[in-house]
Amino acid sequence: MNGGVHGREISATSSRTNSPLPAALNGRAEWARAGSVSNGLRATRFPLSSSLVLIGLPGAGKSTLGVIAATAYNRRLVELDKVFAEVVGTPSIAYRKLHGPAEYHRRHAEVLKDTLERYSQDAVIICGISDLENHGAPLLRNYAATHPVIHVTRDAIGIQSYLKALTIERISQLLAASDKLLRSCSNYDFYNLSETTDHGSTTSPESAQVTRQSSERGFLTLKSVERDFLALVQKVFHGFDRWLPQRPVEPFANMELASRDRTFALSLGVSDVLGRSVDLDHAQVGVDCVELTIDIDVRSNRQGYHEVAQAFAMLRRSTTLPMLINMTSAKRPQLESKAYLEMAEHCLRLGPELCAIDLALDDIHLAPLIASRGDTKIMGVSDFTQRPAKGWQDDKCFDKYKRARDVKCDMVKITMPARDVDDVFSIHDFRRKIKESADSIPLIAFATGSAGRTSKCFNTILTSVQPPNVDSASEVSKTTDGQLTAREVTMALFSSFALEPLQFFVYGGNVEASLSPAMHNAAYEACGLAYTYRTKSSKSLDEFKEISAGITFGGSAIAQPYKTAVIDLLDGLSPHAKAIGAANTVVPIRDFTEGGQLPDEDKVITQRRRQGPVKALYGFNTDWIGLRACIRRGLSPANTIQAWSSALVCGAGGMARAAVYSLISLGVRNIFVCNRTVSHAQNLVEHYNRLASEGLLSQFIPDKETHGPVRLLDSFSSSWPRDIRHPTMIINCIPRRTPAGQSTDFSLPDDWLKSPTGGVVVEVAYDFPVSPLARQIRKAAPKGWIFLDGFDMIPEQAYSQFELLTGRRAPRKLMLTEIMKYYPADAEG
């Protein structure tokens, strides 16, 4: 780490004894008078080397989040209270008592100014509320003009667990009193959900895996917080994740929503989320984005900001989908009010992927909001409550579109009350007019009300849908502009022949026992997709040639032993599959480019799924994505990947190739391969080191790297290399049984499990009884070891496989629940 962590590491209570409490806790409010006026336009663009500052009340979780960020991004951690104590020789509380408030403020301002200047780059700086007293707030406010400053807040119960001497009521008062000042000194907000607070169905995708070996999970309590916070940090730095293990690699992760066909936005009201009136896991099935709708008329004060931040955090914890925030008001003049503008700024500070801004705002109010969007995409919205005289052909519609385009919105949404079902044709003509105009931006257009449902079905981008089984009295039914679910829209598209039934397969040597059909067919049914997924076992690829030429062929998963051999039948390969040398997913291509060429990979992924002659086949590999996700989920924050981290892959077959690739993609620079047949392992090592030397892994390996990332261990009886730290990541790809059916009884040498912080072991197989390796690692759980197996890995790779095959977001929790039905109750051995 760049200079190491300043002061001692690391827990949410690491500064409990040394951190001075704000004056307000003793009945004084000097910091509350330190200034609370914004400096103007919120800064949102910073060099990647800029230091990150975290501010907030004691107990908000700043220190823990600081260590997470400093470790993940290889930065120095600087805690201001410790810096002050080191500089003056005594803690701040003692210094104030000894020298008086005036001298303390003077000396503190000097230390704060010097610290901010000295650590202006490549650091994470922790400041408390007491650091904003007197001259502290103006200093930090000026710093926020050139550096990202994140205001960390939390629920009163979570803070009270830290400040045990204070009541919930008193902490709520402190949150209210300090909020305006903290927001004026920062440019982003992070609501730190308490792990111990019941937030209903808000389990993160990483921890949503059915809890097995529960004694091991204590090492992973911060994983959900880590995921949520680093997601915000990545937005703050606009692509900072390109060089880091946090980079998302799933098919749709880096793809614009507007580039995909038939996407849905799930509309939820704030009270529906806070009141847990909607099953968030069930509601997300079949949608592509979660839209948090805020009624400005009832949430236009500090409590409203707090509730919006909490609801946003709960949704973020529950989903991997992009987030859209939309503000509405029945009082149209309210749009020009201070309340709307303050709420809009507050929403942008949360860092959503999208934010809807009403085009009824005049330029003087609209321009600053769009200029301070940061990494958030802006959706300009025009909701005609009264239908224009000429409907969709009225000039007012095109004028609204042009205004959104001219003020640099990323997309525009236009709605109006429906006249009749013929609106769908008028909207089609309007959409064509937009498409033919210069510099067009994506358009969302549909009619509202029951007569407008057909037009919603044929809108192609972010159609607003509601959750299934919604109580008519809930807020979501009031904020959605139609009464259709994603499943209903999808089924309507099949009924109108806009979408067509397709057949999917898993093809392999012996796949009759595959769990894939159960997962995929359950997902198809839940999403309203008229698809089928079947197994096909064969002794050769001859039958695959016949199946893949069918007019209803939608795609296929490829199982052993054909993941390598199938490449000869493909016309194109994704870069990842090409590097691995194996494909486990094949999709048909039914349209070439105008020049008669294969479309690029993004076009292959987003192509409309339809029947017809197959002109070409394209291959992907999702095994590495599944293994990568398992490593990330099982790796505790204490084992965050660093330059010195090491990993081990056992085996040298096709899955081992994917395992090595997954580790390289995570930034692991010391990867060892061991296999009982040494020559096979040597071939695998040479394969990846050759790719590295030819620059074919440049997206993962820095230019300064002087050696290949993969090395050979001669045998499982070898000693671990003395110059390399013991592995914290181990992937076992050795089958549990030989071709003759005998157990391999594989386990690891105890010498290889001496990592002082434990690690994660992933065993690809999932047949029973429990393997010797599983028993060995579970026995080591008290030392920090986490064990994951095929029941963890298979769903992770299947999510990406589902998305590649169907072009739709995978319903992750549903697919996971389905596969876990096959997990024996006595499988723990």
Long-range contacts (C-beta under 8 A, 24 or more apart in sequence): 1-70, 1-71, 1-74, 1-75, 1-76, 1-642, 2-74, 2-75, 2-76, 2-122, 2-123, 3-76, 4-76, 5-67, 5-70, 5-76, 5-77, 6-76, 6-77, 6-78, 6-79, 6-82, 6-83, 7-77, 7-78, 7-79, 7-82, 7-83, 8-82, 9-67, 9-77, 10-63, 10-64, 10-67, 11-63, 11-64, 12-59, 12-61, 12-63, 12-64, 12-162, 13-162, 14-63, 15-63, 15-79, 15-81, 15-82, 16-162, 18-81, 18-82, 18-85, 18-91, 19-58, 19-81, 19-128, 20-81, 20-91, 20-92, 20-93, 20-96, 20-128, 20-130, 21-58, 21-93, 21-130, 21-163, 22-57, 22-58, 22-128, 22-129, 22-130, 22-133, 22-174, 22-178, 23-130, 23-133, 24-129, 24-174, 24-177, 24-178, 25-163, 25-166, 25-174, 29-177, 30-101, 30-133, 30-134, 31-129, 31-130, 31-132, 31-133, 31-136, 31-137, 31-178, 31-181, 32-177, 32-178, 32-181, 34-132, 34-133, 34-134, 34-136, 34-137, 34-138, 34-181, 35-137, 35-138, 35-141, 35-181, 35-184, 36-137, 36-180, 36-181, 36-184, 37-184, 38-184, 39-141, 39-142, 39-144, 39-145, 39-184, 41-368, 41-371, 41-372, 42-187, 42-345, 42-348, 42-349, 42-372, 43-144, 43-145, 43-146, 43-187, 44-187, 44-236, 44-372, 44-373, 44-374, 44-375, 45-238, 45-374, 46-146, 46-147, 46-148, 46-236, 46-237, 48-237, 48-240, 49-121, 49-122, 50-120, 50-121, 50-146, 50-147, 50-148, 50-237, 51-75, 51-119, 51-120, 51-121, 51-122, 51-123, 51-124, 51-125, 51-147, 52-123, 52-124, 52-125, 52-147, 52-148, 52-149, 52-150, 52-233, 52-236, 53-116, 53-124, 53-125, 53-126, 53-127, 53-140, 53-143, 53-144, 53-147, 53-148, 53-149, 53-150, 53-186, 54-124, 54-125, 54-126, 54-127, 54-149, 54-150, 54-152, 55-127, 55-128, 55-129, 55-131, 55-132, 55-140, 55-149, 55-150, 55-151, 55-152, 55-182, 55-185, 55-186, 56-128, 56-129, 56-151, 56-152, 56-153, 56-154, 56-182, 57-128, 57-129, 57-153, 57-154, 57-159, 57-174, 57-175, 57-178, 57-182, 58-128, 58-129, 58-159, 58-162, 58-163, 59-154, 59-158, 59-159, 59-160, 59-161, 59-162, 59-163, 60-152, 60-153, 60-154, 60-158, 60-159, 60-192, 61-152, 61-154, 61-158, 61-192, 61-225, 62-126, 62-127, 62-128, 62-152, 63-126, 64-222, 64-225, 65-152, 65-190, 65-192, 65-225, 65-229, 66-124, 66-125, 66-126, 67-637, 68-222, 68-225, 68-226, 68-229, 68-230, 68-637, 69-124, 69-229, 69-230, 69-233, 70-123, 70-124, 71-637, 71-640, 71-642, 72-226, 72-230, 72-233, 72-244, 72-245, 72-246, 72-640, 73-124, 73-233, 73-240, 73-244, 74-642, 74-643, 75-122, 75-123, 75-124, 76-119, 76-122, 76-123, 76-124, 77-123, 77-124, 77-126, 78-115, 78-119, 78-123, 78-124, 78-125, 78-126, 79-125, 79-126, 80-111, 80-112, 80-115, 80-125, 80-126, 80-127, 80-128, 80-131, 81-128, 81-131, 83-111, 83-115, 84-108, 84-111, 87-111, 92-130, 105-133, 105-134, 105-135, 108-133, 108-134, 108-136, 109-134, 109-135, 109-136, 109-139, 112-136, 112-139, 112-140, 113-139, 116-140, 116-143, 120-147, 129-178, 129-182, 132-181, 132-182, 132-185, 137-181, 137-184, 137-185, 140-185, 141-184, 141-185, 144-185, 144-186, 144-187, 148-187, 148-188, 148-236, 148-237, 149-185, 149-186, 149-187, 149-188, 150-186, 150-187, 150-188, 150-189, 150-190, 150-232, 150-233, 150-236, 151-182, 151-183, 151-185, 151-186, 151-188, 151-189, 151-190, 151-349, 152-190, 152-192, 153-179, 153-182, 153-189, 153-190, 153-191, 153-192, 153-306, 153-309, 154-191, 154-192, 154-193, 154-194, 155-193, 155-194, 155-197, 155-310, 157-194, 157-197, 158-192, 158-193, 158-194, 158-196, 158-197, 161-194, 161-196, 175-306, 176-302, 176-303, 179-302, 179-305, 179-306, 180-302, 183-346, 183-349, 186-349, 187-349, 188-232, 188-236, 188-349, 188-350, 188-351, 189-309, 189-346, 189-349, 189-350, 190-228, 190-229, 190-232, 191-309, 191-310, 191-312, 191-313, 191-350, 192-225, 192-229, 192-313, 193-224, 193-225, 193-228, 193-310, 193-313, 193-314, 193-317, 195-221, 195-224, 195-225, 199-276, 199-314, 199-317, 200-276, 200-280, 200-314, 201-276, 201-279, 201-280, 201-281, 201-318, 202-280, 202-314, 202-315, 202-317, 202-318, 203-281, 203-317, 203-318, 204-228, 204-317, 204-318, 205-319, 205-320, 205-812, 205-813, 206-632, 206-633, 207-633, 208-281, 208-812, 208-813, 208-816, 209-633, 209-792, 209-795, 209-816, 210-816, 210-817, 210-820, 210-823, 212-791, 212-823, 212-827, 212-828, 213-778, 213-781, 213-786, 213-787, 213-828, 215-781, 215-782, 216-778, 216-781, 216-785, 216-786, 216-787, 217-786, 219-636, 219-638, 219-758, 219-784, 219-786, 220-633, 220-634, 220-636, 220-786, 222-636, 222-637, 223-633, 223-636, 223-637, 224-317, 226-637, 228-313, 228-316, 228-317, 231-316, 231-351, 232-351, 235-351, 235-374, 235-375, 235-376, 236-351, 236-374, 236-375, 238-374, 238-375, 243-667, 243-702, 244-667, 245-632, 245-641, 245-666, 245-667, 247-665, 249-625, 249-628, 249-665, 250-320, 250-625, 250-799, 250-800, 250-803, 251-605, 251-800, 251-803, 251-804, 252-288, 252-605, 252-803, 252-809, 255-602, 255-605, 255-606, 257-288, 257-289, 257-322, 257-354, 257-461, 257-462, 258-410, 258-411, 258-442, 258-461, 258-462, 259-602, 259-606, 260-288, 260-606, 260-807, 261-460, 261-606, 261-608, 261-807, 262-460, 262-463, 262-490, 262-493, 262-499, 262-807, 262-808, 263-288, 263-289, 263-460, 263-461, 263-462, 263-463, 264-288, 264-289, 264-462, 264-463, 264-464, 264-465, 264-486, 264-489, 265-289, 265-290, 265-291, 265-324, 265-462, 265-463, 265-464, 265-465, 266-290, 266-291, 266-465, 266-466, 266-467, 266-486, 267-291, 267-293, 267-326, 267-464, 267-465, 267-466, 267-476, 267-479, 267-480, 267-481, 268-292, 268-293, 268-315, 268-467, 268-476, 269-293, 269-294, 269-295, 269-474, 269-475, 269-476, 269-478, 269-479, 270-294, 270-295, 270-299, 270-307, 270-308, 270-311, 270-475, 271-474, 271-475, 272-474, 272-475, 272-476, 273-311, 273-314, 273-315, 274-307, 274-310, 274-311, 274-314, 277-471, 277-474, 277-476, 278-467, 278-470, 278-474, 278-476, 279-467, 280-314, 280-315, 280-318, 280-319, 281-318, 281-813, 281-814, 282-467, 282-468, 282-814, 283-467, 283-468, 284-318, 284-319, 284-321, 284-811, 284-813, 285-486, 285-487, 285-523, 285-526, 285-527, 285-811, 285-814, 286-485, 286-486, 286-487, 286-490, 286-526, 286-527, 286-528, 286-808, 286-809, 286-811, 287-321, 287-465, 287-486, 287-809, 288-321, 288-322, 288-462, 288-808, 288-809, 289-321, 289-322, 289-323, 289-324, 289-353, 289-354, 289-462, 290-315, 290-319, 290-321, 290-322, 290-323, 290-324, 291-324, 291-325, 291-326, 291-464, 292-323, 292-324, 292-325, 292-326, 292-352, 293-326, 293-327, 293-328, 293-475, 293-476, 293-479, 293-480, 294-325, 294-326, 294-327, 294-328, 294-343, 294-347, 295-328, 295-329, 295-475, 295-478, 295-479, 296-327, 296-328, 296-329, 296-334, 296-339, 296-340, 296-343, 297-329, 297-330, 297-331, 297-334, 299-343, 300-337, 300-339, 300-340, 300-342, 300-343, 304-343, 305-342, 305-343, 305-346, 308-343, 308-346, 308-347, 308-350, 309-346, 309-350, 312-350, 312-352, 320-812, 321-809, 322-352, 322-353, 322-354, 323-352, 323-353, 323-354, 324-352, 324-353, 324-354, 324-355, 324-356, 324-379, 324-462, 325-350, 325-352, 325-354, 325-355, 325-356, 326-355, 326-356, 326-379, 326-381, 327-356, 327-357, 327-358, 328-479, 332-360, 332-385, 335-360, 335-361, 336-360, 336-361, 336-362, 336-365, 341-365, 341-369, 344-369, 345-369, 345-372, 348-372, 348-373, 348-374, 348-376, 351-375, 351-376, 352-376, 353-377, 354-378, 354-379, 354-410, 355-379, 356-380, 356-381, 356-413, 357-381, 357-409, 358-382, 358-383, 359-400, 359-403, 359-404, 359-412, 363-407, 366-407, 367-407, 370-407, 370-408, 370-409, 377-410, 377-411, 378-408, 378-409, 378-410, 378-411, 379-409, 379-410, 379-411, 379-412, 379-413, 379-444, 379-462, 380-404, 380-407, 380-409, 380-411, 380-412, 380-413, 381-412, 381-413, 381-414, 382-412, 382-413, 382-414, 382-415, 383-414, 383-415, 383-416, 383-448, 383-481, 384-414, 384-415, 384-416, 384-417, 385-417, 386-417, 387-416, 387-417, 387-419, 388-416, 391-416, 391-419, 391-423, 391-426, 392-416, 392-423, 392-426, 392-427, 392-429, 392-430, 392-445, 393-426, 393-429, 393-430, 397-430, 398-430, 398-433, 398-434, 401-434, 401-443, 404-441, 405-439, 405-440, 405-441, 409-441, 410-441, 410-442, 411-441, 411-442, 411-443, 411-444, 411-461, 411-462, 412-441, 412-442, 412-443, 412-444, 413-443, 413-444, 413-445, 413-462, 414-443, 414-444, 414-445, 415-445, 415-446, 415-447, 415-448, 415-481, 416-447, 416-448, 417-447, 417-448, 417-449, 417-452, 418-447, 418-448, 418-449, 418-450, 418-451, 418-452, 418-455, 419-447, 419-451, 420-451, 421-451, 421-454, 423-447, 423-451, 423-452, 423-454, 423-455, 424-454, 424-455, 424-458, 427-455, 427-458, 427-459, 428-458, 446-482, 448-481, 448-482, 449-482, 450-483, 452-482, 453-482, 453-483, 453-484, 454-492, 456-482, 456-484, 456-489, 457-484, 457-489, 457-492, 457-493, 457-496, 457-498, 458-498, 463-489, 465-489, 486-527, 486-528, 487-526, 487-527, 487-528, 488-528, 489-528, 490-527, 490-528, 490-529, 491-528, 491-530, 494-528, 494-529, 494-530, 499-530, 499-609, 499-610, 500-530, 500-552, 500-609, 500-610, 500-611, 501-530, 501-531, 501-532, 501-552, 501-611, 502-530, 502-531, 502-552, 502-553, 502-554, 502-555, 502-609, 502-611, 503-531, 503-532, 503-533, 503-534, 503-550, 503-552, 503-553, 503-554, 504-531, 504-532, 504-533, 504-534, 504-554, 504-555, 504-556, 504-557, 504-805, 505-533, 505-534, 505-535, 505-536, 505-547, 505-555, 505-556, 505-557, 506-533, 506-534, 506-535, 506-536, 506-556, 506-557, 506-558, 506-559, 507-536, 507-538, 507-543, 507-544, 507-547, 507-556, 507-557, 507-558, 507-559, 507-562, 508-536, 508-537, 508-538, 508-558, 508-559, 508-560, 508-561, 508-562, 509-537, 509-538, 509-539, 509-559, 509-560, 509-561, 509-562, 510-537, 511-535, 511-536, 511-537, 511-559, 512-537, 514-559, 515-794, 515-819, 515-822, 516-557, 516-794, 516-798, 518-818, 518-819, 518-821, 518-822, 519-795, 519-798, 519-802, 519-815, 519-818, 519-819, 520-798, 520-802, 520-805, 520-815, 522-814, 522-815, 522-818, 523-802, 523-810, 523-811, 523-814, 523-815, 523-818, 524-806, 526-811, 526-814, 527-808, 527-811, 529-806, 529-808, 531-806, 541-565, 541-566, 541-569, 544-569, 545-569, 548-586, 548-588, 548-614, 548-617, 549-614, 550-614, 551-611, 551-612, 551-613, 551-614, 552-611, 553-588, 553-614, 554-587, 554-588, 554-609, 554-805, 554-806, 555-585, 555-586, 555-587, 555-588, 555-804, 555-805, 556-585, 556-586, 557-584, 557-585, 557-801, 557-805, 558-583, 558-584, 558-585, 558-586, 558-619, 559-584, 560-654, 563-621, 563-654, 564-654, 566-619, 567-619, 569-617, 570-617, 570-618, 570-619, 571-598, 571-616, 571-617, 571-618, 572-598, 572-604, 572-616, 572-617, 572-618, 572-619, 573-618, 573-619, 573-620, 574-601, 574-618, 574-619, 574-620, 574-621, 575-601, 576-620, 576-621, 576-624, 576-661, 577-619, 577-620, 577-621, 579-661, 579-691, 579-696, 579-697, 580-621, 580-623, 580-624, 580-657, 580-658, 580-661, 581-654, 581-657, 581-687, 582-621, 582-623, 582-654, 582-657, 582-658, 583-619, 583-620, 583-621, 584-620, 584-621, 584-622, 584-623, 584-797, 584-801, 585-619, 585-620, 585-621, 585-622, 585-801, 585-804, 585-805, 586-617, 586-618, 586-619, 586-620, 587-617, 587-618, 587-620, 587-804, 587-805, 588-614, 588-615, 588-616, 588-617, 588-618, 589-614, 589-615, 589-616, 589-617, 589-618, 590-614, 590-615, 591-615, 592-616, 605-803, 605-804, 605-807, 606-807, 607-807, 608-807, 609-806, 609-807, 620-804, 621-658, 622-797, 622-798, 622-800, 622-801, 622-804, 623-654, 623-655, 623-658, 623-797, 624-658, 624-659, 624-661, 624-662, 624-665, 625-662, 625-796, 625-797, 625-800, 626-793, 626-794, 626-795, 626-796, 626-797, 626-798, 626-800, 627-658, 627-659, 627-662, 627-731, 627-762, 627-764, 627-793, 627-796, 627-797, 628-662, 628-665, 628-666, 629-796, 630-760, 630-762, 630-788, 630-792, 630-793, 630-796, 631-662, 631-663, 631-666, 631-729, 631-731, 631-760, 631-762, 632-666, 633-788, 633-792, 634-760, 634-762, 634-786, 634-788, 634-792, 635-728, 635-729, 635-759, 635-760, 635-786, 636-757, 636-758, 636-760, 636-784, 636-786, 638-757, 638-758, 638-784, 639-728, 639-729, 639-755, 639-757, 639-758, 639-759, 639-760, 639-784, 641-666, 641-667, 641-668, 643-669, 644-670, 644-725, 645-669, 645-670, 645-725, 645-728, 645-729, 646-670, 646-671, 646-672, 646-724, 646-725, 646-726, 646-727, 646-728, 646-729, 647-671, 647-672, 647-727, 647-728, 647-729, 647-730, 647-731, 648-672, 648-673, 648-674, 648-713, 648-727, 648-729, 648-730, 648-731, 648-752, 649-673, 649-674, 649-730, 649-731, 649-733, 650-674, 650-675, 650-716, 650-730, 650-731, 650-732, 650-733, 650-734, 650-746, 650-748, 651-675, 651-732, 651-733, 651-734, 652-677, 652-680, 652-681, 652-683, 652-684, 652-733, 653-680, 653-733, 655-733, 655-764, 656-684, 656-731, 656-733, 657-684, 657-687, 659-731, 659-733, 659-764, 660-684, 660-688, 660-710, 661-688, 662-731, 663-729, 663-731, 664-688, 664-697, 664-700, 664-701, 664-709, 664-710, 665-700, 667-700, 668-709, 668-729, 669-705, 669-709, 670-709, 670-711, 670-724, 670-725, 671-709, 671-710, 671-711, 672-710, 672-711, 672-712, 672-713, 672-721, 672-724, 672-727, 673-710, 673-711, 673-712, 673-713, 674-712, 674-713, 674-714, 674-715, 674-716, 674-718, 675-734, 676-715, 676-716, 676-734, 678-712, 678-714, 678-715, 681-712, 681-713, 682-712, 684-710, 685-710, 685-711, 685-712, 716-748, 716-749, 717-749, 719-751, 720-751, 720-752, 720-754, 725-755, 726-752, 726-753, 726-754, 726-755, 727-752, 727-755, 727-759, 728-755, 728-757, 728-758, 728-759, 728-760, 729-759, 729-760, 730-759, 730-760, 730-761, 730-762, 731-761, 731-762, 731-764, 732-761, 732-762, 732-763, 732-764, 732-765, 732-773, 733-764, 735-765, 736-765, 736-767, 736-771, 737-767, 745-772, 746-771, 746-772, 746-773, 747-772, 747-773, 747-776, 748-773, 748-776, 753-777, 753-780, 753-783, 753-785, 755-784, 757-784, 758-783, 758-784, 758-785, 758-786, 759-784, 759-785, 759-786, 760-785, 760-786, 760-787, 760-788, 761-785, 761-786, 761-787, 761-788, 762-788, 762-789, 762-792, 762-793, 763-787, 763-788, 763-789, 763-790, 764-789, 764-790, 764-793, 765-789, 765-790, 766-790, 766-791, 766-793, 766-794, 768-824, 768-827, 769-827, 769-829, 770-827, 770-828, 770-829, 774-829, 775-829, 778-828, 791-819, 791-820, 791-823, 794-819, 795-819
